Amino acid sequence: MNNLKYEAQFAVCINNKDYPASLELHKIYVVLTDEDARKDGDLRIVDESREDYLYPADYFVIIELPKIVQDSVLAIV
């Protein structure tokens, strides 16, 4: 996960209807780079299990965070 500190993207969950145990509404998640997933309309998200899985991209909004917030989010992943 150390490489994420340099390439991390973040997203807020805006829909968890099919994954209520894995995703929390309005929570910030780490998005891992996966171009194949994006082409298929998915994002690779580090979810509540602290593992990465594919979820529909339209369940999230990509956001930019100040570095101090990024570091805080990455510290718990």
mmCIF file of the N, C-alpha and C atoms, coordinates in Angstrom:
data_MODEL
# 
_entry.id   MODEL 
# 
loop_
_atom_site.group_PDB 
_atom_site.id 
_atom_site.type_symbol 
_atom_site.label_atom_id 
_atom_site.label_alt_id 
_atom_site.label_comp_id 
_atom_site.label_asym_id 
_atom_site.label_entity_id 
_atom_site.label_seq_id 
_atom_site.pdbx_PDB_ins_code 
_atom_site.Cartn_x 
_atom_site.Cartn_y 
_atom_site.Cartn_z 
_atom_site.occupancy 
_atom_site.B_iso_or_equiv 
_atom_site.pdbx_formal_charge 
_atom_site.auth_seq_id 
_atom_site.auth_comp_id 
_atom_site.auth_asym_id 
_atom_site.auth_atom_id 
_atom_site.pdbx_PDB_model_num 
ATOM 1   N N  . MET A 1 1  ? 0.803   -1.206 0.000   1.00 0.00 ? 1  MET A N  1 
ATOM 2   C CA . MET A 1 1  ? 0.000   0.000  0.000   1.00 0.00 ? 1  MET A CA 1 
ATOM 3   C C  . MET A 1 1  ? 0.849   1.275  0.000   1.00 0.00 ? 1  MET A C  1 
ATOM 4   N N  . ASN A 1 2  ? 2.133   1.185  0.282   1.00 0.00 ? 2  ASN A N  1 
ATOM 5   C CA . ASN A 1 2  ? 2.961   2.385  0.312   1.00 0.00 ? 2  ASN A CA 1 
ATOM 6   C C  . ASN A 1 2  ? 2.932   3.144  -1.003  1.00 0.00 ? 2  ASN A C  1 
ATOM 7   N N  . ASN A 1 3  ? 2.850   2.447  -2.147  1.00 0.00 ? 3  ASN A N  1 
ATOM 8   C CA . ASN A 1 3  ? 2.795   3.115  -3.440  1.00 0.00 ? 3  ASN A CA 1 
ATOM 9   C C  . ASN A 1 3  ? 1.550   3.968  -3.584  1.00 0.00 ? 3  ASN A C  1 
ATOM 10  N N  . LEU A 1 4  ? 0.504   3.639  -2.846  1.00 0.00 ? 4  LEU A N  1 
ATOM 11  C CA . LEU A 1 4  ? -0.731  4.411  -2.928  1.00 0.00 ? 4  LEU A CA 1 
ATOM 12  C C  . LEU A 1 4  ? -0.533  5.858  -2.515  1.00 0.00 ? 4  LEU A C  1 
ATOM 13  N N  . LYS A 1 5  ? 0.416   6.103  -1.637  1.00 0.00 ? 5  LYS A N  1 
ATOM 14  C CA . LYS A 1 5  ? 0.623   7.468  -1.172  1.00 0.00 ? 5  LYS A CA 1 
ATOM 15  C C  . LYS A 1 5  ? 1.008   8.395  -2.320  1.00 0.00 ? 5  LYS A C  1 
ATOM 16  N N  . TYR A 1 6  ? 1.520   7.836  -3.402  1.00 0.00 ? 6  TYR A N  1 
ATOM 17  C CA . TYR A 1 6  ? 1.934   8.639  -4.536  1.00 0.00 ? 6  TYR A CA 1 
ATOM 18  C C  . TYR A 1 6  ? 0.942   8.591  -5.683  1.00 0.00 ? 6  TYR A C  1 
ATOM 19  N N  . GLU A 1 7  ? 0.069   7.596  -5.713  1.00 0.00 ? 7  GLU A N  1 
ATOM 20  C CA . GLU A 1 7  ? -0.859  7.426  -6.816  1.00 0.00 ? 7  GLU A CA 1 
ATOM 21  C C  . GLU A 1 7  ? -2.310  7.324  -6.358  1.00 0.00 ? 7  GLU A C  1 
ATOM 22  N N  . ALA A 1 8  ? -2.567  7.586  -5.140  1.00 0.00 ? 8  ALA A N  1 
ATOM 23  C CA . ALA A 1 8  ? -3.903  7.360  -4.591  1.00 0.00 ? 8  ALA A CA 1 
ATOM 24  C C  . ALA A 1 8  ? -4.931  8.309  -5.189  1.00 0.00 ? 8  ALA A C  1 
ATOM 25  N N  . GLN A 1 9  ? -6.097  7.735  -5.444  1.00 0.00 ? 9  GLN A N  1 
ATOM 26  C CA . GLN A 1 9  ? -7.285  8.499  -5.760  1.00 0.00 ? 9  GLN A CA 1 
ATOM 27  C C  . GLN A 1 9  ? -8.290  8.173  -4.679  1.00 0.00 ? 9  GLN A C  1 
ATOM 28  N N  . PHE A 1 10 ? -9.247  9.046  -4.525  1.00 0.00 ? 10 PHE A N  1 
ATOM 29  C CA . PHE A 1 10 ? -10.251 8.862  -3.495  1.00 0.00 ? 10 PHE A CA 1 
ATOM 30  C C  . PHE A 1 10 ? -11.632 9.081  -4.074  1.00 0.00 ? 10 PHE A C  1 
ATOM 31  N N  . ALA A 1 11 ? -12.608 8.396  -3.468  1.00 0.00 ? 11 ALA A N  1 
ATOM 32  C CA . ALA A 1 11 ? -13.985 8.519  -3.932  1.00 0.00 ? 11 ALA A CA 1 
ATOM 33  C C  . ALA A 1 11 ? -14.923 8.438  -2.738  1.00 0.00 ? 11 ALA A C  1 
ATOM 34  N N  . VAL A 1 12 ? -16.057 9.089  -2.872  1.00 0.00 ? 12 VAL A N  1 
ATOM 35  C CA . VAL A 1 12 ? -17.114 9.027  -1.868  1.00 0.00 ? 12 VAL A CA 1 
ATOM 36  C C  . VAL A 1 12 ? -18.203 8.105  -2.398  1.00 0.00 ? 12 VAL A C  1 
ATOM 37  N N  . CYS A 1 13 ? -18.676 7.206  -1.555  1.00 0.00 ? 13 CYS A N  1 
ATOM 38  C CA . CYS A 1 13 ? -19.751 6.292  -1.921  1.00 0.00 ? 13 CYS A CA 1 
ATOM 39  C C  . CYS A 1 13 ? -21.087 7.046  -1.884  1.00 0.00 ? 13 CYS A C  1 
ATOM 40  N N  . ILE A 1 14 ? -21.807 7.001  -3.010  1.00 0.00 ? 14 ILE A N  1 
ATOM 41  C CA . ILE A 1 14 ? -23.112 7.665  -3.072  1.00 0.00 ? 14 ILE A CA 1 
ATOM 42  C C  . ILE A 1 14 ? -24.255 6.671  -3.266  1.00 0.00 ? 14 ILE A C  1 
ATOM 43  N N  . ASN A 1 15 ? -23.902 5.378  -3.360  1.00 0.00 ? 15 ASN A N  1 
ATOM 44  C CA . ASN A 1 15 ? -24.919 4.342  -3.532  1.00 0.00 ? 15 ASN A CA 1 
ATOM 45  C C  . ASN A 1 15 ? -24.321 3.014  -3.057  1.00 0.00 ? 15 ASN A C  1 
ATOM 46  N N  . ASN A 1 16 ? -25.004 2.333  -2.174  1.00 0.00 ? 16 ASN A N  1 
ATOM 47  C CA . ASN A 1 16 ? -24.527 1.022  -1.709  1.00 0.00 ? 16 ASN A CA 1 
ATOM 48  C C  . ASN A 1 16 ? -25.633 -0.030 -1.761  1.00 0.00 ? 16 ASN A C  1 
ATOM 49  N N  . LYS A 1 17 ? -26.653 0.194  -2.576  1.00 0.00 ? 17 LYS A N  1 
ATOM 50  C CA . LYS A 1 17 ? -27.854 -0.646 -2.547  1.00 0.00 ? 17 LYS A CA 1 
ATOM 51  C C  . LYS A 1 17 ? -27.581 -2.133 -2.736  1.00 0.00 ? 17 LYS A C  1 
ATOM 52  N N  . ASP A 1 18 ? -26.604 -2.492 -3.532  1.00 0.00 ? 18 ASP A N  1 
ATOM 53  C CA . ASP A 1 18 ? -26.303 -3.908 -3.746  1.00 0.00 ? 18 ASP A CA 1 
ATOM 54  C C  . ASP A 1 18 ? -25.193 -4.437 -2.844  1.00 0.00 ? 18 ASP A C  1 
ATOM 55  N N  . TYR A 1 19 ? -24.562 -3.551 -2.074  1.00 0.00 ? 19 TYR A N  1 
ATOM 56  C CA . TYR A 1 19 ? -23.406 -3.937 -1.252  1.00 0.00 ? 19 TYR A CA 1 
ATOM 57  C C  . TYR A 1 19 ? -23.444 -3.288 0.134   1.00 0.00 ? 19 TYR A C  1 
ATOM 58  N N  . PRO A 1 20 ? -24.541 -3.377 0.854   1.00 0.00 ? 20 PRO A N  1 
ATOM 59  C CA . PRO A 1 20 ? -24.631 -2.662 2.136   1.00 0.00 ? 20 PRO A CA 1 
ATOM 60  C C  . PRO A 1 20 ? -23.634 -3.140 3.192   1.00 0.00 ? 20 PRO A C  1 
ATOM 61  N N  . ALA A 1 21 ? -23.176 -4.376 3.112   1.00 0.00 ? 21 ALA A N  1 
ATOM 62  C CA . ALA A 1 21 ? -22.195 -4.869 4.084   1.00 0.00 ? 21 ALA A CA 1 
ATOM 63  C C  . ALA A 1 21 ? -20.775 -4.459 3.725   1.00 0.00 ? 21 ALA A C  1 
ATOM 64  N N  . SER A 1 22 ? -20.553 -4.109 2.466   1.00 0.00 ? 22 SER A N  1 
ATOM 65  C CA . SER A 1 22 ? -19.196 -3.807 1.997   1.00 0.00 ? 22 SER A CA 1 
ATOM 66  C C  . SER A 1 22 ? -18.916 -2.321 1.834   1.00 0.00 ? 22 SER A C  1 
ATOM 67  N N  . LEU A 1 23 ? -19.977 -1.531 1.630   1.00 0.00 ? 23 LEU A N  1 
ATOM 68  C CA . LEU A 1 23 ? -19.812 -0.107 1.380   1.00 0.00 ? 23 LEU A CA 1 
ATOM 69  C C  . LEU A 1 23 ? -20.700 0.705  2.302   1.00 0.00 ? 23 LEU A C  1 
ATOM 70  N N  . GLU A 1 24 ? -20.147 1.796  2.828   1.00 0.00 ? 24 GLU A N  1 
ATOM 71  C CA . GLU A 1 24 ? -20.921 2.721  3.652   1.00 0.00 ? 24 GLU A CA 1 
ATOM 72  C C  . GLU A 1 24 ? -21.195 3.981  2.844   1.00 0.00 ? 24 GLU A C  1 
ATOM 73  N N  . LEU A 1 25 ? -22.451 4.405  2.851   1.00 0.00 ? 25 LEU A N  1 
ATOM 74  C CA . LEU A 1 25 ? -22.798 5.649  2.177   1.00 0.00 ? 25 LEU A CA 1 
ATOM 75  C C  . LEU A 1 25 ? -22.006 6.816  2.750   1.00 0.00 ? 25 LEU A C  1 
ATOM 76  N N  . HIS A 1 26 ? -21.571 7.698  1.873   1.00 0.00 ? 26 HIS A N  1 
ATOM 77  C CA . HIS A 1 26 ? -20.905 8.956  2.220   1.00 0.00 ? 26 HIS A CA 1 
ATOM 78  C C  . HIS A 1 26 ? -19.505 8.770  2.802   1.00 0.00 ? 26 HIS A C  1 
ATOM 79  N N  . LYS A 1 27 ? -18.979 7.561  2.784   1.00 0.00 ? 27 LYS A N  1 
ATOM 80  C CA . LYS A 1 27 ? -17.637 7.312  3.277   1.00 0.00 ? 27 LYS A CA 1 
ATOM 81  C C  . LYS A 1 27 ? -16.625 7.511  2.154   1.00 0.00 ? 27 LYS A C  1 
ATOM 82  N N  . ILE A 1 28 ? -15.426 7.966  2.519   1.00 0.00 ? 28 ILE A N  1 
ATOM 83  C CA . ILE A 1 28 ? -14.332 8.123  1.567   1.00 0.00 ? 28 ILE A CA 1 
ATOM 84  C C  . ILE A 1 28 ? -13.604 6.788  1.441   1.00 0.00 ? 28 ILE A C  1 
ATOM 85  N N  . TYR A 1 29 ? -13.388 6.374  0.193   1.00 0.00 ? 29 TYR A N  1 
ATOM 86  C CA . TYR A 1 29 ? -12.675 5.127  -0.095  1.00 0.00 ? 29 TYR A CA 1 
ATOM 87  C C  . TYR A 1 29 ? -11.460 5.395  -0.968  1.00 0.00 ? 29 TYR A C  1 
ATOM 88  N N  . VAL A 1 30 ? -10.462 4.529  -0.840  1.00 0.00 ? 30 VAL A N  1 
ATOM 89  C CA . VAL A 1 30 ? -9.289  4.571  -1.704  1.00 0.00 ? 30 VAL A CA 1 
ATOM 90  C C  . VAL A 1 30 ? -9.632  3.837  -2.998  1.00 0.00 ? 30 VAL A C  1 
ATOM 91  N N  . VAL A 1 31 ? -9.273  4.446  -4.120  1.00 0.00 ? 31 VAL A N  1 
ATOM 92  C CA . VAL A 1 31 ? -9.482  3.862  -5.441  1.00 0.00 ? 31 VAL A CA 1 
ATOM 93  C C  . VAL A 1 31 ? -8.124  3.448  -5.988  1.00 0.00 ? 31 VAL A C  1 
ATOM 94  N N  . LEU A 1 32 ? -7.989  2.184  -6.347  1.00 0.00 ? 32 LEU A N  1 
ATOM 95  C CA . LEU A 1 32 ? -6.753  1.695  -6.930  1.00 0.00 ? 32 LEU A CA 1 
ATOM 96  C C  . LEU A 1 32 ? -6.824  1.797  -8.448  1.00 0.00 ? 32 LEU A C  1 
ATOM 97  N N  . THR A 1 33 ? -5.697  2.062  -9.076  1.00 0.00 ? 33 THR A N  1 
ATOM 98  C CA . THR A 1 33 ? -5.642  2.166  -10.527 1.00 0.00 ? 33 THR A CA 1 
ATOM 99  C C  . THR A 1 33 ? -5.919  0.809  -11.159 1.00 0.00 ? 33 THR A C  1 
ATOM 100 N N  . ASP A 1 34 ? -6.907  0.771  -12.053 1.00 0.00 ? 34 ASP A N  1 
ATOM 101 C CA . ASP A 1 34 ? -7.246  -0.443 -12.791 1.00 0.00 ? 34 ASP A CA 1 
ATOM 102 C C  . ASP A 1 34 ? -7.960  -0.003 -14.067 1.00 0.00 ? 34 ASP A C  1 
ATOM 103 N N  . GLU A 1 35 ? -7.184  0.197  -15.123 1.00 0.00 ? 35 GLU A N  1 
ATOM 104 C CA . GLU A 1 35 ? -7.740  0.705  -16.382 1.00 0.00 ? 35 GLU A CA 1 
ATOM 105 C C  . GLU A 1 35 ? -8.752  -0.251 -17.000 1.00 0.00 ? 35 GLU A C  1 
ATOM 106 N N  . ASP A 1 36 ? -8.521  -1.555 -16.883 1.00 0.00 ? 36 ASP A N  1 
ATOM 107 C CA . ASP A 1 36 ? -9.484  -2.524 -17.429 1.00 0.00 ? 36 ASP A CA 1 
ATOM 108 C C  . ASP A 1 36 ? -10.830 -2.406 -16.725 1.00 0.00 ? 36 ASP A C  1 
ATOM 109 N N  . ALA A 1 37 ? -10.792 -2.220 -15.408 1.00 0.00 ? 37 ALA A N  1 
ATOM 110 C CA . ALA A 1 37 ? -12.036 -2.060 -14.650 1.00 0.00 ? 37 ALA A CA 1 
ATOM 111 C C  . ALA A 1 37 ? -12.771 -0.797 -15.094 1.00 0.00 ? 37 ALA A C  1 
ATOM 112 N N  . ARG A 1 38 ? -12.041 0.294  -15.268 1.00 0.00 ? 38 ARG A N  1 
ATOM 113 C CA . ARG A 1 38 ? -12.672 1.554  -15.697 1.00 0.00 ? 38 ARG A CA 1 
ATOM 114 C C  . ARG A 1 38 ? -13.338 1.402  -17.060 1.00 0.00 ? 38 ARG A C  1 
ATOM 115 N N  . LYS A 1 39 ? -12.666 0.682  -17.956 1.00 0.00 ? 39 LYS A N  1 
ATOM 116 C CA . LYS A 1 39 ? -13.245 0.472  -19.290 1.00 0.00 ? 39 LYS A CA 1 
ATOM 117 C C  . LYS A 1 39 ? -14.569 -0.287 -19.204 1.00 0.00 ? 39 LYS A C  1 
ATOM 118 N N  . ASP A 1 40 ? -14.697 -1.125 -18.182 1.00 0.00 ? 40 ASP A N  1 
ATOM 119 C CA . ASP A 1 40 ? -15.928 -1.899 -17.975 1.00 0.00 ? 40 ASP A CA 1 
ATOM 120 C C  . ASP A 1 40 ? -16.943 -1.161 -17.107 1.00 0.00 ? 40 ASP A C  1 
ATOM 121 N N  . GLY A 1 41 ? -16.626 0.082  -16.694 1.00 0.00 ? 41 GLY A N  1 
ATOM 122 C CA . GLY A 1 41 ? -17.548 0.865  -15.876 1.00 0.00 ? 41 GLY A CA 1 
ATOM 123 C C  . GLY A 1 41 ? -17.451 0.588  -14.393 1.00 0.00 ? 41 GLY A C  1 
ATOM 124 N N  . ASP A 1 42 ? -16.311 0.043  -13.967 1.00 0.00 ? 42 ASP A N  1 
ATOM 125 C CA . ASP A 1 42 ? -16.110 -0.281 -12.548 1.00 0.00 ? 42 ASP A CA 1 
ATOM 126 C C  . ASP A 1 42 ? -14.922 0.496  -11.982 1.00 0.00 ? 42 ASP A C  1 
ATOM 127 N N  . LEU A 1 43 ? -14.853 0.511  -10.667 1.00 0.00 ? 43 LEU A N  1 
ATOM 128 C CA . LEU A 1 43 ? -13.694 1.033  -9.942  1.00 0.00 ? 43 LEU A CA 1 
ATOM 129 C C  . LEU A 1 43 ? -13.197 -0.041 -8.992  1.00 0.00 ? 43 LEU A C  1 
ATOM 130 N N  . ARG A 1 44 ? -11.889 -0.101 -8.811  1.00 0.00 ? 44 ARG A N  1 
ATOM 131 C CA . ARG A 1 44 ? -11.301 -1.024 -7.834  1.00 0.00 ? 44 ARG A CA 1 
ATOM 132 C C  . ARG A 1 44 ? -11.172 -0.253 -6.526  1.00 0.00 ? 44 ARG A C  1 
ATOM 133 N N  . ILE A 1 45 ? -12.004 -0.632 -5.548  1.00 0.00 ? 45 ILE A N  1 
ATOM 134 C CA . ILE A 1 45 ? -12.145 0.083  -4.280  1.00 0.00 ? 45 ILE A CA 1 
ATOM 135 C C  . ILE A 1 45 ? -11.623 -0.774 -3.135  1.00 0.00 ? 45 ILE A C  1 
ATOM 136 N N  . VAL A 1 46 ? -10.895 -0.149 -2.208  1.00 0.00 ? 46 VAL A N  1 
ATOM 137 C CA . VAL A 1 46 ? -10.536 -0.816 -0.957  1.00 0.00 ? 46 VAL A CA 1 
ATOM 138 C C  . VAL A 1 46 ? -11.729 -0.622 -0.029  1.00 0.00 ? 46 VAL A C  1 
ATOM 139 N N  . ASP A 1 47 ? -12.462 -1.714 0.224   1.00 0.00 ? 47 ASP A N  1 
ATOM 140 C CA . ASP A 1 47 ? -13.732 -1.605 0.949   1.00 0.00 ? 47 ASP A CA 1 
ATOM 141 C C  . ASP A 1 47 ? -13.581 -1.879 2.443   1.00 0.00 ? 47 ASP A C  1 
ATOM 142 N N  . GLU A 1 48 ? -14.701 -2.130 3.100   1.00 0.00 ? 48 GLU A N  1 
ATOM 143 C CA . GLU A 1 48 ? -14.718 -2.326 4.555   1.00 0.00 ? 48 GLU A CA 1 
ATOM 144 C C  . GLU A 1 48 ? -13.892 -3.532 5.009   1.00 0.00 ? 48 GLU A C  1 
ATOM 145 N N  . SER A 1 49 ? -13.670 -4.487 4.122   1.00 0.00 ? 49 SER A N  1 
ATOM 146 C CA . SER A 1 49 ? -12.855 -5.656 4.465   1.00 0.00 ? 49 SER A CA 1 
ATOM 147 C C  . SER A 1 49 ? -11.360 -5.338 4.382   1.00 0.00 ? 49 SER A C  1 
ATOM 148 N N  . ARG A 1 50 ? -11.043 -4.114 3.912   1.00 0.00 ? 50 ARG A N  1 
ATOM 149 C CA . ARG A 1 50 ? -9.664  -3.662 3.670   1.00 0.00 ? 50 ARG A CA 1 
ATOM 150 C C  . ARG A 1 50 ? -8.995  -4.430 2.543   1.00 0.00 ? 50 ARG A C  1 
ATOM 151 N N  . GLU A 1 51 ? -9.820  -5.056 1.706   1.00 0.00 ? 51 GLU A N  1 
ATOM 152 C CA . GLU A 1 51 ? -9.372  -5.713 0.483   1.00 0.00 ? 51 GLU A CA 1 
ATOM 153 C C  . GLU A 1 51 ? -9.933  -4.907 -0.683  1.00 0.00 ? 51 GLU A C  1 
ATOM 154 N N  . ASP A 1 52 ? -9.348  -5.084 -1.864  1.00 0.00 ? 52 ASP A N  1 
ATOM 155 C CA . ASP A 1 52 ? -9.866  -4.346 -3.017  1.00 0.00 ? 52 ASP A CA 1 
ATOM 156 C C  . ASP A 1 52 ? -10.766 -5.235 -3.862  1.00 0.00 ? 52 ASP A C  1 
ATOM 157 N N  . TYR A 1 53 ? -11.884 -4.651 -4.276  1.00 0.00 ? 53 TYR A N  1 
ATOM 158 C CA . TYR A 1 53 ? -12.882 -5.333 -5.099  1.00 0.00 ? 53 TYR A CA 1 
ATOM 159 C C  . TYR A 1 53 ? -13.410 -4.350 -6.131  1.00 0.00 ? 53 TYR A C  1 
ATOM 160 N N  . LEU A 1 54 ? -14.003 -4.895 -7.175  1.00 0.00 ? 54 LEU A N  1 
ATOM 161 C CA . LEU A 1 54 ? -14.611 -4.056 -8.197  1.00 0.00 ? 54 LEU A CA 1 
ATOM 162 C C  . LEU A 1 54 ? -16.054 -3.714 -7.819  1.00 0.00 ? 54 LEU A C  1 
ATOM 163 N N  . TYR A 1 55 ? -16.379 -2.440 -8.005  1.00 0.00 ? 55 TYR A N  1 
ATOM 164 C CA . TYR A 1 55 ? -17.736 -1.948 -7.773  1.00 0.00 ? 55 TYR A CA 1 
ATOM 165 C C  . TYR A 1 55 ? -18.119 -1.042 -8.939  1.00 0.00 ? 55 TYR A C  1 
ATOM 166 N N  . PRO A 1 56 ? -19.421 -0.884 -9.194  1.00 0.00 ? 56 PRO A N  1 
ATOM 167 C CA . PRO A 1 56 ? -19.842 0.013  -10.270 1.00 0.00 ? 56 PRO A CA 1 
ATOM 168 C C  . PRO A 1 56 ? -19.332 1.438  -10.025 1.00 0.00 ? 56 PRO A C  1 
ATOM 169 N N  . ALA A 1 57 ? -18.748 2.035  -11.046 1.00 0.00 ? 57 ALA A N  1 
ATOM 170 C CA . ALA A 1 57 ? -18.196 3.383  -10.914 1.00 0.00 ? 57 ALA A CA 1 
ATOM 171 C C  . ALA A 1 57 ? -19.265 4.405  -10.541 1.00 0.00 ? 57 ALA A C  1 
ATOM 172 N N  . ASP A 1 58 ? -20.499 4.171  -10.979 1.00 0.00 ? 58 ASP A N  1 
ATOM 173 C CA . ASP A 1 58 ? -21.546 5.151  -10.682 1.00 0.00 ? 58 ASP A CA 1 
ATOM 174 C C  . ASP A 1 58 ? -22.025 5.090  -9.229  1.00 0.00 ? 58 ASP A C  1 
ATOM 175 N N  . TYR A 1 59 ? -21.444 4.218  -8.425  1.00 0.00 ? 59 TYR A N  1 
ATOM 176 C CA . TYR A 1 59 ? -21.717 4.193  -6.990  1.00 0.00 ? 59 TYR A CA 1 
ATOM 177 C C  . TYR A 1 59 ? -20.828 5.177  -6.238  1.00 0.00 ? 59 TYR A C  1 
ATOM 178 N N  . PHE A 1 60 ? -19.909 5.846  -6.972  1.00 0.00 ? 60 PHE A N  1 
ATOM 179 C CA . PHE A 1 60 ? -18.906 6.710  -6.343  1.00 0.00 ? 60 PHE A CA 1 
ATOM 180 C C  . PHE A 1 60 ? -18.748 8.009  -7.113  1.00 0.00 ? 60 PHE A C  1 
ATOM 181 N N  . VAL A 1 61 ? -18.240 9.009  -6.387  1.00 0.00 ? 61 VAL A N  1 
ATOM 182 C CA . VAL A 1 61 ? -17.811 10.261 -6.994  1.00 0.00 ? 61 VAL A CA 1 
ATOM 183 C C  . VAL A 1 61 ? -16.341 10.430 -6.618  1.00 0.00 ? 61 VAL A C  1 
ATOM 184 N N  . ILE A 1 62 ? -15.489 10.578 -7.639  1.00 0.00 ? 62 ILE A N  1 
ATOM 185 C CA . ILE A 1 62 ? -14.064 10.807 -7.404  1.00 0.00 ? 62 ILE A CA 1 
ATOM 186 C C  . ILE A 1 62 ? -13.895 12.211 -6.822  1.00 0.00 ? 62 ILE A C  1 
ATOM 187 N N  . ILE A 1 63 ? -13.065 12.318 -5.785  1.00 0.00 ? 63 ILE A N  1 
ATOM 188 C CA . ILE A 1 63 ? -12.846 13.606 -5.121  1.00 0.00 ? 63 ILE A CA 1 
ATOM 189 C C  . ILE A 1 63 ? -11.345 13.850 -4.953  1.00 0.00 ? 63 ILE A C  1 
ATOM 190 N N  . GLU A 1 64 ? -10.988 15.114 -4.775  1.00 0.00 ? 64 GLU A N  1 
ATOM 191 C CA . GLU A 1 64 ? -9.631  15.495 -4.434  1.00 0.00 ? 64 GLU A CA 1 
ATOM 192 C C  . GLU A 1 64 ? -9.627  15.896 -2.969  1.00 0.00 ? 64 GLU A C  1 
ATOM 193 N N  . LEU A 1 65 ? -8.597  15.470 -2.270  1.00 0.00 ? 65 LEU A N  1 
ATOM 194 C CA . LEU A 1 65 ? -8.487  15.755 -0.842  1.00 0.00 ? 65 LEU A CA 1 
ATOM 195 C C  . LEU A 1 65 ? -7.187  16.490 -0.548  1.00 0.00 ? 65 LEU A C  1 
ATOM 196 N N  . PRO A 1 66 ? -7.184  17.341 0.458   1.00 0.00 ? 66 PRO A N  1 
ATOM 197 C CA . PRO A 1 66 ? -5.927  17.941 0.900   1.00 0.00 ? 66 PRO A CA 1 
ATOM 198 C C  . PRO A 1 66 ? -4.963  16.837 1.356   1.00 0.00 ? 66 PRO A C  1 
ATOM 199 N N  . LYS A 1 67 ? -3.673  17.072 1.222   1.00 0.00 ? 67 LYS A N  1 
ATOM 200 C CA . LYS A 1 67 ? -2.680  16.058 1.556   1.00 0.00 ? 67 LYS A CA 1 
ATOM 201 C C  . LYS A 1 67 ? -2.841  15.536 2.979   1.00 0.00 ? 67 LYS A C  1 
ATOM 202 N N  . ILE A 1 68 ? -3.135  16.365 3.920   1.00 0.00 ? 68 ILE A N  1 
ATOM 203 C CA . ILE A 1 68 ? -3.278  15.917 5.314   1.00 0.00 ? 68 ILE A CA 1 
ATOM 204 C C  . ILE A 1 68 ? -4.438  14.926 5.448   1.00 0.00 ? 68 ILE A C  1 
ATOM 205 N N  . VAL A 1 69 ? -5.514  15.130 4.695   1.00 0.00 ? 69 VAL A N  1 
ATOM 206 C CA . VAL A 1 69 ? -6.652  14.206 4.721   1.00 0.00 ? 69 VAL A CA 1 
ATOM 207 C C  . VAL A 1 69 ? -6.288  12.918 3.981   1.00 0.00 ? 69 VAL A C  1 
ATOM 208 N N  . GLN A 1 70 ? -5.595  13.038 2.863   1.00 0.00 ? 70 GLN A N  1 
ATOM 209 C CA . GLN A 1 70 ? -5.137  11.844 2.143   1.00 0.00 ? 70 GLN A CA 1 
ATOM 210 C C  . GLN A 1 70 ? -4.300  10.962 3.067   1.00 0.00 ? 70 GLN A C  1 
ATOM 211 N N  . ASP A 1 71 ? -3.354  11.567 3.749   1.00 0.00 ? 71 ASP A N  1 
ATOM 212 C CA . ASP A 1 71 ? -2.481  10.800 4.658   1.00 0.00 ? 71 ASP A CA 1 
ATOM 213 C C  . ASP A 1 71 ? -3.289  10.122 5.748   1.00 0.00 ? 71 ASP A C  1 
ATOM 214 N N  . SER A 1 72 ? -4.295  10.793 6.255   1.00 0.00 ? 72 SER A N  1 
ATOM 215 C CA . SER A 1 72 ? -5.134  10.238 7.303   1.00 0.00 ? 72 SER A CA 1 
ATOM 216 C C  . SER A 1 72 ? -5.928  9.040  6.794   1.00 0.00 ? 72 SER A C  1 
ATOM 217 N N  . VAL A 1 73 ? -6.501  9.155  5.602   1.00 0.00 ? 73 VAL A N  1 
ATOM 218 C CA . VAL A 1 73 ? -7.265  8.053  5.012   1.00 0.00 ? 73 VAL A CA 1 
ATOM 219 C C  . VAL A 1 73 ? -6.345  6.881  4.716   1.00 0.00 ? 73 VAL A C  1 
ATOM 220 N N  . LEU A 1 74 ? -5.182  7.127  4.144   1.00 0.00 ? 74 LEU A N  1 
ATOM 221 C CA . LEU A 1 74 ? -4.257  6.062  3.803   1.00 0.00 ? 74 LEU A CA 1 
ATOM 222 C C  . LEU A 1 74 ? -3.686  5.359  5.032   1.00 0.00 ? 74 LEU A C  1 
ATOM 223 N N  . ALA A 1 75 ? -3.639  6.043  6.145   1.00 0.00 ? 75 ALA A N  1 
ATOM 224 C CA . ALA A 1 75 ? -3.091  5.448  7.370   1.00 0.00 ? 75 ALA A CA 1 
ATOM 225 C C  . ALA A 1 75 ? -3.941  4.306  7.893   1.00 0.00 ? 75 ALA A C  1 
ATOM 226 N N  . ILE A 1 76 ? -5.219  4.275  7.547   1.00 0.00 ? 76 ILE A N  1 
ATOM 227 C CA . ILE A 1 76 ? -6.079  3.201  8.043   1.00 0.00 ? 76 ILE A CA 1 
ATOM 228 C C  . ILE A 1 76 ? -6.306  2.090  7.035   1.00 0.00 ? 76 ILE A C  1 
ATOM 229 N N  . VAL A 1 77 ? -5.751  2.249  5.827   1.00 0.00 ? 77 VAL A N  1 
ATOM 230 C CA . VAL A 1 77 ? -5.930  1.227  4.795   1.00 0.00 ? 77 VAL A CA 1 
ATOM 231 C C  . VAL A 1 77 ? -4.877  0.141  4.965   1.00 0.00 ? 77 VAL A C  1 
# 
